[in-house]
């Protein structure tokens, strides 16, 4: 497709990715969230935000329901 300038799209999506990354990092890791002091051992902490799980789980459940209703309706 000669009429589409792909370098413009690549630059656009690169800039979009940079802005998104910066926004996410600034919201999740504010400067005052760092704790300074001696470390006696290495530990990993994982914070699960379950509210982000609701929408994908709902979409999967509705897709399965649609599949089942389609199968029953076409039988």
FENTAMO-V811217 format. One record per pair of residues at least 24 apart in sequence whose C-alpha atoms are under 7 Angstrom apart, sorted by the first residue. I is the first residue (numbers start at 1). J is the second residue. Records with the same first field share a line. If there is no record, write none. Layout:
I = J, J
This chain:
none
